[in-house]
C-alpha cells in the first residue's frame, strides 16, 4: 500500500506563518483548502483560522475556537515551539 505524501513541517510552518502575519491569509486561501492538510489537527486549526476575522486573528483567538482537546494541546505546543 502506497502512502500519501505529506510534509508535517510545512503544514506547521504555514500555520505559524499565518499567525505571524495574517495579511498573507488571502493569498494562502487561493492555494489551500482545509482538505489539503494531511494531519487532522492542522486541518482543524486552519479551519479555525479561516473562521476568525483577519483583524482578530491571533493564537489566542484560534485556541478559543478549537474544540478538540487533543488539537488544543497540539496547537499550544506548536505556538510554544514557534517562539
Order of alpha helices (4+ residues) and beta strands (2+ residues): alpha-alpha-alpha-alpha-alpha
